[in-house]
């Protein structure tokens, strides 16, 4: 990691500490909307510290009122912060993230729903919680590939993760996340996949002068009248079509799921 990255690392550590103190001291006394605004502001500052600039295309869903499920391709641990910098939403994540030092606890306090993948009964619990939140008009977000890639391919979606949208009659918003260099080329340094550790990924990101994160909200899909496989196929197809512009079509078509996956 170049020397110029160390001041960023120190600022990031202080920012994480400030976020933890805000959650401990202020969140219990704040209304949901104010907590959401603070999460958005915190995510934007985090991205600024690590040198990520976000550009948004398309119309995102309403934060509250209509019940929306954002489904996006998954490239990096940055994805959550990138989406949070645009709008407050509650994420669904693998339970292992809860064990990440400080970050896992902060994500839980910000409303993340954790899923124990090894427990079939836990899927029913999380699906019921998601459906209830969607009926209340909340905005939720998840990564239906179940794991990350290097950003050049798309893995098949898990249809079961979209069942809560059908149960609640909520719309699904396919969303594409891409990381680019300033010249427009794909930036694979942002990817967090395979055997790369969180620390290794962070060092790669901090070594970059600037990373451009592109978020593209595609037209929403009404879940009414569809089963979960049909809904997953439509959302996957919409995202795949956009990603095909940056990756060989054959690679996208032949992507296979790894044996070990996470949300």
C-alpha positions as CSV (number, residue, x, y, z in Angstrom):
1,X,0.0,0.0,0.0
2,X,1.6,3.4,-1.0
3,X,2.4,5.8,1.7
4,X,-0.2,8.3,0.5
5,X,-2.9,5.8,1.4
6,X,-2.1,5.8,5.1
7,X,-3.8,9.2,5.9
8,X,-6.9,7.8,4.3
9,X,-6.7,4.7,6.5
10,X,-6.4,6.8,9.6
11,X,-9.4,8.9,8.5
12,X,-11.4,5.8,7.8
13,X,-10.7,4.4,11.3
14,X,-11.8,7.7,12.9
15,X,-14.9,7.7,10.7
16,X,-15.8,4.2,11.8
17,X,-15.4,5.2,15.4
18,X,-17.6,8.3,14.9
19,X,-20.3,6.1,13.3
20,X,-20.2,3.7,16.2
21,X,-20.5,6.5,18.7
22,X,-23.4,8.0,16.8
23,X,-25.2,4.7,16.9
24,X,-24.6,4.2,20.6
25,X,-25.4,7.7,21.8
26,X,-27.9,9.2,19.3
27,X,-29.7,6.4,17.4
28,X,-31.9,5.4,20.4
29,X,-33.4,8.9,20.4
30,X,-33.8,9.5,16.7
31,X,-36.8,8.9,14.5
32,X,-36.4,6.4,11.6
33,X,-36.2,9.2,9.0
34,X,-33.4,11.0,10.8
35,X,-31.5,7.7,11.3
36,X,-31.8,7.1,7.6
37,X,-30.4,10.6,6.7
38,X,-27.5,10.0,9.0
39,X,-26.7,6.6,7.4
40,X,-26.7,8.3,4.0
41,X,-24.4,11.1,5.1
42,X,-22.1,8.6,6.9
43,X,-21.9,6.4,3.7
44,X,-21.1,9.4,1.5
45,X,-18.3,10.5,3.8
46,X,-16.9,6.9,3.9
47,X,-16.8,6.7,0.1
48,X,-15.2,10.1,-0.1
49,X,-12.4,9.0,2.3
50,X,-11.6,5.9,0.3
51,X,-11.7,7.8,-3.0
52,X,-15.0,6.5,-4.4
53,X,-17.2,8.9,-6.5
54,X,-20.8,7.8,-7.1
55,X,-22.8,8.5,-10.2
56,X,-26.5,7.6,-10.4
57,X,-28.5,6.8,-13.5
58,X,-32.2,6.1,-13.6
59,X,-34.9,6.6,-10.9
60,X,-34.4,5.0,-7.5
61,X,-37.4,3.8,-5.5
62,X,-39.0,5.9,-2.8
63,X,-37.4,5.5,0.6
64,X,-40.8,4.9,2.3
65,X,-44.4,4.4,1.2
66,X,-44.5,2.0,-1.7
67,X,-42.5,-1.0,-0.5
68,X,-39.6,-1.7,-2.8
69,X,-37.0,-4.4,-3.1
70,X,-33.7,-3.5,-4.7
71,X,-31.9,-6.4,-6.3
72,X,-28.3,-5.7,-7.5
73,X,-25.3,-7.5,-8.8
74,X,-22.6,-7.9,-6.1
75,X,-19.0,-6.9,-6.7
76,X,-17.6,-5.5,-3.4
77,X,-18.2,-4.7,0.2
78,X,-18.4,-1.2,-1.1
79,X,-21.8,-2.0,-2.7
80,X,-23.7,-1.5,0.5
81,X,-22.2,1.9,1.1
82,X,-22.6,2.9,-2.5
83,X,-26.3,2.1,-2.3
84,X,-26.6,3.7,1.1
85,X,-25.1,6.9,-0.2
86,X,-28.0,7.2,-2.6
87,X,-30.9,6.2,-0.3
88,X,-31.4,4.6,3.1
89,X,-32.5,1.0,2.8
90,X,-32.4,-2.2,4.9
91,X,-30.1,-4.9,3.6
92,X,-30.3,-8.7,3.8
93,X,-26.9,-10.2,4.4
94,X,-25.3,-13.5,5.4
95,X,-25.0,-13.9,9.1
96,X,-21.2,-14.2,8.9
97,X,-21.0,-10.4,8.3
98,X,-22.3,-9.9,11.9
99,X,-19.0,-11.2,13.1
100,X,-16.9,-8.6,11.3
101,X,-15.3,-6.4,13.9
102,X,-17.4,-3.3,14.5
103,X,-18.8,-3.2,10.9
104,X,-21.1,-6.2,11.5
105,X,-22.5,-4.6,14.6
106,X,-22.9,-1.2,12.9
107,X,-24.7,-2.8,10.0
108,X,-27.1,-4.6,12.4
109,X,-27.9,-1.4,14.2
110,X,-28.6,0.3,10.8
111,X,-31.3,-2.3,10.1
112,X,-29.5,-5.1,8.3
113,X,-31.3,-8.5,8.4
114,X,-28.9,-11.4,8.9
115,X,-29.6,-14.8,7.4
116,X,-28.2,-18.0,8.8
117,X,-27.7,-19.9,5.5
118,X,-27.2,-23.3,7.2
119,X,-30.6,-23.1,8.9
120,X,-33.5,-23.7,6.6
121,X,-35.9,-22.4,9.3
122,X,-34.0,-19.1,9.3
123,X,-34.9,-18.4,5.7
124,X,-38.6,-18.5,6.7
125,X,-37.9,-16.1,9.5
126,X,-36.0,-13.6,7.3
127,X,-38.6,-13.9,4.5
128,X,-41.4,-13.2,6.9
129,X,-39.6,-10.2,8.3
130,X,-38.8,-8.9,4.8
131,X,-42.5,-9.3,3.7
132,X,-43.7,-7.4,6.8
133,X,-41.3,-4.5,6.2
134,X,-42.3,-4.3,2.5
135,X,-46.0,-4.2,3.4
136,X,-45.1,-1.3,5.7
137,X,-43.6,0.5,2.8
138,X,-39.9,0.0,3.6
139,X,-37.2,-0.1,1.0
140,X,-35.1,-3.3,1.2
141,X,-32.0,-4.3,-0.8
142,X,-30.2,-7.6,-1.4
143,X,-27.8,-9.3,-3.7
144,X,-29.6,-12.4,-5.2
145,X,-26.4,-13.9,-6.7
146,X,-25.5,-14.9,-3.1
147,X,-21.9,-14.0,-3.5
148,X,-19.5,-11.5,-5.1
149,X,-17.8,-11.6,-8.5
150,X,-15.1,-9.6,-10.2
151,X,-17.7,-7.4,-11.8
152,X,-17.4,-8.9,-15.3
153,X,-19.9,-11.7,-14.9
154,X,-23.3,-12.4,-13.4
155,X,-24.2,-15.5,-11.4
156,X,-27.7,-17.0,-11.4
157,X,-30.1,-15.5,-8.9
158,X,-31.6,-17.4,-6.0
159,X,-35.3,-17.1,-6.6
160,X,-36.2,-17.8,-2.9
161,X,-34.7,-14.4,-2.0
162,X,-37.4,-12.7,-4.0
163,X,-40.4,-14.5,-2.5
164,X,-41.0,-11.7,0.1
165,X,-41.7,-9.2,-2.7
166,X,-44.4,-11.5,-4.1
167,X,-45.9,-12.1,-0.7
168,X,-46.1,-8.3,-0.1
169,X,-47.0,-7.4,-3.7
170,X,-44.0,-5.1,-3.8
171,X,-42.1,-4.0,-6.9
172,X,-38.6,-5.2,-7.6
173,X,-36.0,-2.7,-8.8
174,X,-33.1,-4.3,-10.8
175,X,-30.0,-2.3,-10.1
176,X,-26.5,-2.5,-11.8
177,X,-23.4,-1.6,-9.9
178,X,-20.1,-1.1,-11.7
179,X,-16.7,0.3,-10.7
180,X,-14.7,2.2,-13.3
181,X,-11.4,4.0,-13.8
182,X,-11.5,7.7,-14.7
183,X,-11.0,6.7,-18.3
184,X,-14.2,4.6,-18.2
185,X,-12.6,1.1,-18.1
186,X,-13.8,-1.4,-15.5
187,X,-11.9,-1.1,-12.2
188,X,-11.4,-4.7,-10.8
189,X,-9.4,-3.4,-7.8
190,X,-12.8,-2.6,-6.2
191,X,-13.9,-6.3,-6.4
192,X,-14.0,-8.3,-3.2
193,X,-14.2,-12.0,-4.2
194,X,-12.5,-15.4,-4.2
195,X,-9.9,-15.7,-1.4
196,X,-9.2,-12.0,-1.0
197,X,-9.5,-10.9,2.6
198,X,-11.3,-7.7,3.7
199,X,-7.9,-6.2,4.6
200,X,-6.4,-7.0,1.2
201,X,-9.4,-5.6,-0.5
202,X,-9.2,-2.4,1.5
203,X,-5.5,-2.0,0.6
204,X,-6.3,-2.4,-3.1
205,X,-9.0,0.3,-2.9
206,X,-6.9,2.7,-0.9
207,X,-4.0,2.3,-3.4
208,X,-6.3,3.7,-6.2
209,X,-6.3,7.5,-6.8
210,X,-10.0,7.5,-7.6
211,X,-12.7,4.9,-8.2
212,X,-15.9,5.8,-10.1
213,X,-18.9,3.8,-8.8
214,X,-21.8,3.7,-11.3
215,X,-25.3,2.8,-10.0
216,X,-28.0,2.3,-12.6
217,X,-31.6,1.8,-11.4
218,X,-33.5,0.0,-14.1
219,X,-37.3,0.1,-14.6
220,X,-39.1,-1.7,-11.7
221,X,-40.8,-5.0,-12.1
222,X,-44.3,-5.6,-10.7
223,X,-44.4,-8.9,-8.8
224,X,-48.1,-9.4,-9.1
225,X,-49.0,-12.5,-11.1
226,X,-45.4,-13.8,-11.1
227,X,-43.9,-16.7,-9.2
228,X,-40.5,-16.3,-7.7
229,X,-38.6,-18.0,-10.5
230,X,-40.2,-15.8,-13.1
231,X,-39.5,-12.7,-11.0
232,X,-35.9,-13.7,-10.5
233,X,-35.4,-14.5,-14.2
234,X,-36.8,-11.1,-15.2
235,X,-34.6,-9.2,-12.8
236,X,-31.5,-11.2,-13.7
237,X,-32.2,-10.7,-17.4
238,X,-32.5,-7.0,-17.0
239,X,-29.2,-6.7,-15.2
240,X,-27.4,-9.2,-17.5
241,X,-28.4,-7.1,-20.5
242,X,-26.7,-4.0,-19.1
243,X,-23.6,-5.8,-17.9
244,X,-23.2,-7.4,-21.3
245,X,-21.9,-4.1,-22.6
246,X,-18.8,-4.4,-20.4
247,X,-18.2,-8.2,-20.4
248,X,-18.0,-10.8,-23.2
249,X,-21.5,-12.2,-23.7
250,X,-20.2,-15.8,-23.6
251,X,-18.7,-15.2,-20.2
252,X,-22.0,-13.9,-18.8
253,X,-23.9,-16.8,-20.3
254,X,-21.5,-19.5,-19.0
255,X,-21.1,-18.2,-15.5
256,X,-21.5,-21.0,-12.9
257,X,-22.2,-20.8,-9.2
258,X,-19.3,-21.5,-6.8
259,X,-19.8,-24.2,-4.2
260,X,-19.6,-21.8,-1.3
261,X,-21.7,-18.7,-1.5
262,X,-22.8,-15.8,0.7
263,X,-25.3,-13.0,0.5
